Amino acid sequence: MEKILDAKLKERNKENSEKKRTAVKHKDEEELKRREIESVLAAENSRLREELHRLRNLPPPVIIQQPVQSHQPFSDSEKLELLTQLARADGRIQTLEQQLKENSRQWGKEKQEMLTRLSEYEHGFARTSTMILHDLPMKSVTDSVLGHPRHRQLEPLK
């Protein structure tokens, strides 16, 4: 019994001594890492101080300024011409915007009419020759005289 206890005691002592050795090795490794980091930081610090000292000794930068122009860039006649061009451009813009509004209204009405016709056709309300149609656009005289259809017929998809 005593031998067993002595053997267990020796095992524990060995384990404790091994733990102490690993702890000491671990502490030594940490100390080496810390010293290495400190040396790297010290080197970087000295490099930055040298750069700062070098920058302080440089002469101040020279700022070149453009001389202020005393004459006007445009004469009065050029300004007047530019203003008239601007007014013409504004007029064209307003005209084009108005045309765009009118065309979009007209195309919207045509689209709605076509959708209504398509819906009527799909649901069996086909228009007949005896049907009285209201609010249909009248064919213009120029179209009938010139023989130009209002819309070009599209080719079927393949």
C-alpha positions as CSV (number, residue, x, y, z in Angstrom):
1,M,0.0,0.0,0.0
2,E,2.8,2.4,0.9
3,K,4.6,1.5,-2.4
4,I,1.5,2.4,-4.3
5,L,1.2,5.7,-2.5
6,D,4.9,6.5,-3.1
7,A,4.5,5.7,-6.8
8,K,1.5,8.0,-7.1
9,L,3.4,10.7,-5.2
10,K,6.3,10.4,-7.6
11,E,4.0,10.5,-10.6
12,R,2.4,13.7,-9.3
13,N,5.8,15.3,-8.6
14,K,6.8,14.4,-12.2
15,E,3.6,15.9,-13.6
16,N,4.0,19.0,-11.5
17,S,7.6,19.5,-12.6
18,E,6.6,19.0,-16.3
19,K,3.9,21.6,-15.9
20,K,6.4,24.0,-14.3
21,R,8.8,23.4,-17.2
22,T,6.1,24.1,-19.8
23,A,4.9,27.1,-17.9
24,V,8.5,28.5,-17.8
25,K,8.9,27.7,-21.6
26,H,5.6,29.5,-22.3
27,K,6.7,32.5,-20.3
28,D,10.0,32.6,-22.1
29,E,8.3,32.4,-25.5
30,E,6.0,35.2,-24.5
31,E,8.9,37.3,-23.3
32,L,10.7,36.7,-26.6
33,K,7.7,37.7,-28.6
34,R,7.2,40.9,-26.5
35,R,10.8,41.9,-26.9
36,E,10.6,41.3,-30.7
37,I,7.5,43.4,-30.9
38,E,9.1,46.2,-28.9
39,S,12.2,46.2,-31.1
40,V,10.0,46.4,-34.3
41,L,8.0,49.2,-32.8
42,A,11.2,51.1,-31.8
43,A,12.6,50.7,-35.3
44,E,9.4,52.1,-36.8
45,N,9.3,54.9,-34.3
46,S,12.9,56.0,-35.1
47,R,12.1,55.8,-38.9
48,L,9.1,58.0,-38.4
49,R,11.0,60.5,-36.3
50,E,13.7,60.8,-39.0
51,E,11.0,61.4,-41.6
52,L,9.4,64.1,-39.5
53,H,12.7,65.8,-38.9
54,R,13.5,65.7,-42.7
55,L,10.0,67.2,-43.5
56,R,10.5,70.0,-41.0
57,N,13.8,71.0,-42.6
58,L,12.3,71.3,-46.1
59,P,11.6,74.8,-47.5
60,P,8.0,75.8,-47.5
61,P,6.1,75.1,-50.8
62,V,5.8,77.9,-53.3
63,I,2.3,78.8,-54.2
64,I,1.8,80.3,-57.6
65,Q,-1.3,82.4,-58.1
66,Q,-2.7,83.5,-61.4
67,P,-2.9,87.2,-61.9
68,V,-6.4,88.7,-61.7
69,Q,-7.7,89.6,-65.1
70,S,-8.7,93.2,-65.3
71,H,-10.7,93.0,-68.6
72,Q,-14.1,91.3,-69.0
73,P,-14.0,88.0,-70.8
74,F,-17.0,88.9,-73.1
75,S,-17.9,92.2,-74.7
76,D,-21.5,93.5,-74.5
77,S,-22.3,92.5,-78.0
78,E,-21.2,88.9,-77.3
79,K,-23.2,88.8,-74.1
80,L,-26.3,90.1,-76.0
81,E,-25.8,87.5,-78.7
82,L,-25.5,84.7,-76.1
83,L,-28.7,85.9,-74.3
84,T,-30.6,85.8,-77.6
85,Q,-29.4,82.3,-78.3
86,L,-30.4,81.3,-74.8
87,A,-33.9,82.8,-75.3
88,R,-34.3,80.9,-78.6
89,A,-33.2,77.7,-77.0
90,D,-35.7,78.2,-74.2
91,G,-38.4,78.7,-76.8
92,R,-37.5,75.5,-78.6
93,I,-37.5,73.6,-75.3
94,Q,-40.9,74.8,-74.4
95,T,-42.3,74.0,-77.9
96,L,-40.8,70.5,-77.7
97,E,-42.2,69.9,-74.3
98,Q,-45.6,70.9,-75.4
99,Q,-45.4,68.6,-78.4
100,L,-44.3,65.8,-76.2
101,K,-47.3,66.3,-73.9
102,E,-49.7,66.4,-76.8
103,N,-48.3,63.4,-78.4
104,S,-48.3,61.4,-75.2
105,R,-51.9,62.3,-74.6
106,Q,-52.8,61.2,-78.2
107,W,-50.8,58.0,-78.0
108,G,-52.4,57.2,-74.6
109,K,-55.9,57.6,-76.1
110,E,-55.0,55.5,-79.1
111,K,-53.5,52.8,-76.8
112,Q,-56.6,52.7,-74.6
113,E,-58.9,52.5,-77.7
114,M,-56.8,49.6,-79.0
115,L,-56.9,47.8,-75.6
116,T,-60.7,48.3,-75.5
117,R,-61.1,46.8,-79.0
118,L,-58.8,43.9,-78.1
119,S,-60.7,43.2,-74.9
120,E,-64.0,43.4,-76.8
121,Y,-62.7,41.0,-79.5
122,E,-61.4,38.5,-76.9
123,H,-64.7,38.5,-75.1
124,G,-66.9,38.1,-78.2
125,F,-68.0,41.7,-78.7
126,A,-66.7,42.0,-82.3
127,R,-67.7,45.2,-84.1
128,T,-70.0,44.7,-87.1
129,S,-70.8,46.8,-90.1
130,T,-74.2,47.8,-88.7
131,M,-72.8,49.0,-85.4
132,I,-72.9,52.7,-84.8
133,L,-69.5,53.9,-83.5
134,H,-69.1,57.1,-81.6
135,D,-66.0,59.2,-80.9
136,L,-63.9,57.6,-83.7
137,P,-61.3,59.8,-85.2
138,M,-62.2,61.2,-88.6
139,K,-59.9,60.3,-91.5
140,S,-58.0,63.4,-92.5
141,V,-58.3,64.8,-96.0
142,T,-54.6,64.7,-96.5
143,D,-54.4,61.0,-95.8
144,S,-57.1,60.2,-98.2
145,V,-55.7,62.5,-100.9
146,L,-52.1,61.4,-100.6
147,G,-52.9,57.7,-100.0
148,H,-50.6,57.5,-97.0
149,P,-51.9,55.4,-94.2
150,R,-51.6,56.9,-90.8
151,H,-49.6,54.1,-89.3
152,R,-47.3,51.7,-91.1
153,Q,-48.4,48.1,-91.0
154,L,-45.9,45.9,-89.1
155,E,-44.5,42.7,-90.4
156,P,-45.7,39.6,-88.5
157,L,-43.3,38.0,-85.9
158,K,-41.7,34.8,-87.0
